Amino acid sequence: MARTDKELLILGLLEQQDMYGYQMIEMLERRSNHMFTLKAGTLYPILHELERQGLVSSYEGQPDAGKPRRYYRLTREGRHALKRQKAQWKAYAQAVNQVLGEPEGGAGYA
C-alpha cells in the first residue's frame, strides 16, 4: 500500500471521529476485514507529516481509565484534502473496473 493510500485511509478514519494511534490501527484492521494493517512505526510518521501539512491536528486527551493519549482530528484543510482524494480514488477505481469489467454491450470476452 502506497503512502498516499495510507494517508487517504487515515484521513477517512478521522473524518468520522477523533482517534488516538492504536485506535486507528485497530479500526483500520477491523473495517478492512484485516486487509489493511499498519504498524505504529508506519502510522506515526504519516500522522506527523499530515499534521505538518495542516491536514490533522492533535491534542492530549484523558480516557475514562489509564494514561493520557494523543488524539488526532481532521482540520478544515484535511476535510478538503480528503474530499479531493476520495474523488481521485473513485475515478481511479472506475477506470480499473472499466478495464477489468465486461465490455460494453455485455458481449463477453473472445
VMD Tcl script that draws the C-alpha trace (Angstrom):
set ca {
  {0.00 0.00 0.00}
  {1.47 3.33 -1.07}
  {1.93 6.16 1.41}
  {-0.78 8.26 -0.26}
  {-3.20 5.33 0.04}
  {-2.40 5.11 3.75}
  {-2.94 8.85 4.11}
  {-6.35 8.52 2.44}
  {-7.35 5.73 4.83}
  {-6.14 7.65 7.89}
  {-7.98 10.81 6.83}
  {-11.07 8.69 6.18}
  {-10.95 7.25 9.70}
  {-10.54 10.70 11.23}
  {-13.47 12.05 9.20}
  {-15.80 10.09 11.46}
  {-14.23 10.79 14.86}
  {-11.10 11.89 16.66}
  {-8.84 8.91 17.41}
  {-5.55 8.00 19.03}
  {-2.96 5.97 17.16}
  {-3.64 2.46 18.43}
  {-7.36 3.05 17.95}
  {-6.70 3.92 14.27}
  {-4.64 0.75 13.81}
  {-7.41 -1.41 15.27}
  {-10.23 0.37 13.41}
  {-8.42 0.12 10.07}
  {-7.90 -3.61 10.51}
  {-11.47 -4.20 11.62}
  {-13.11 -2.12 8.89}
  {-10.94 -3.64 6.16}
  {-11.55 -7.20 7.40}
  {-7.80 -7.42 8.18}
  {-6.86 -6.50 4.61}
  {-5.07 -3.32 5.74}
  {-2.71 -3.30 8.68}
  {-0.44 -0.55 9.94}
  {2.31 -0.72 12.50}
  {2.91 2.17 14.89}
  {6.29 2.76 13.21}
  {4.45 3.41 9.95}
  {1.42 5.25 11.32}
  {3.09 7.92 13.45}
  {5.42 9.32 10.77}
  {2.39 9.66 8.47}
  {0.38 11.37 11.22}
  {3.27 13.76 11.91}
  {3.51 14.60 8.19}
  {-0.25 15.15 7.94}
  {-0.01 17.41 10.98}
  {2.90 19.32 9.41}
  {0.78 19.82 6.29}
  {-2.09 21.16 8.40}
  {-4.44 18.30 7.48}
  {-4.72 16.96 11.04}
  {-4.17 18.44 14.47}
  {-3.50 16.67 17.74}
  {-4.38 17.21 21.37}
  {-3.84 15.48 24.68}
  {-6.94 13.64 25.87}
  {-7.76 11.79 29.05}
  {-9.60 8.49 28.52}
  {-12.01 7.16 31.16}
  {-9.22 4.98 32.55}
  {-5.48 4.95 32.04}
  {-2.90 7.48 31.00}
  {-3.49 10.48 28.74}
  {-3.37 9.82 24.99}
  {-2.62 11.94 21.96}
  {-5.74 12.22 19.84}
  {-5.79 13.32 16.21}
  {-8.56 15.22 14.45}
  {-9.19 16.29 10.89}
  {-8.80 20.01 10.21}
  {-10.87 22.01 7.71}
  {-7.95 21.70 5.26}
  {-7.91 17.95 5.96}
  {-11.60 17.67 5.09}
  {-10.99 19.44 1.77}
  {-7.97 17.22 1.03}
  {-9.99 14.10 1.88}
  {-12.78 15.18 -0.47}
  {-10.27 15.63 -3.32}
  {-8.53 12.33 -2.59}
  {-11.86 10.46 -2.47}
  {-12.80 11.88 -5.88}
  {-9.42 10.85 -7.31}
  {-9.78 7.37 -5.81}
  {-13.29 6.93 -7.24}
  {-12.10 7.97 -10.71}
  {-9.15 5.55 -10.46}
  {-11.34 2.67 -9.25}
  {-13.87 3.33 -12.02}
  {-11.12 3.26 -14.66}
  {-9.75 -0.03 -13.29}
  {-13.25 -1.54 -13.23}
  {-13.79 -0.47 -16.82}
  {-10.55 -2.14 -17.90}
  {-11.26 -5.33 -15.94}
  {-15.00 -5.41 -16.47}
  {-17.17 -6.81 -19.22}
  {-17.06 -4.83 -22.48}
  {-19.98 -2.54 -23.25}
  {-22.97 -4.36 -24.66}
  {-22.36 -7.42 -22.46}
  {-20.84 -9.50 -25.29}
  {-18.21 -11.06 -23.05}
  {-14.61 -11.85 -23.94}
  {-13.46 -13.55 -27.12}
}
mol new
graphics top color blue
foreach p $ca { graphics top sphere $p radius 0.5 }
foreach p [lrange $ca 0 end-1] q [lrange $ca 1 end] { graphics top cylinder $p $q radius 0.2 }
display resetview
